[in-house]
Amino acid sequence: GRILSGPAALGITADLIDRHGPDSFIGRLAATIDSSTDTTIYILAVYFASVGIKKARYSLPVGLLADLMGFLAAVYICYRVFG
């Protein structure tokens, strides 16, 4: 997922697709996982600061939980669709 760095996650995804091919299960799973998560720390730092949110107490745990759910949903869907 992209918890910390979007470009790093994209680099890992591209490397997996180069190694295994875009039509392989691993390539499809990597692309699905990469597109199902967002850069949580970036959102908290940039977007919240731009609108002046000062109290973001539960934002990090909820953002990380959303990333985990996106990851698990991507794995489940890829197994069901591409099996």
Buried (B, 14 or more C-beta within 10 A) or exposed (E): BBBEEBEEBEEBBBEBBEEBEEEBEEBBBBBBBBEBBBBBBBEBEEEBEEEEEEEEEEBEEEBBEBBEEBBEEBBEBBEEEEE
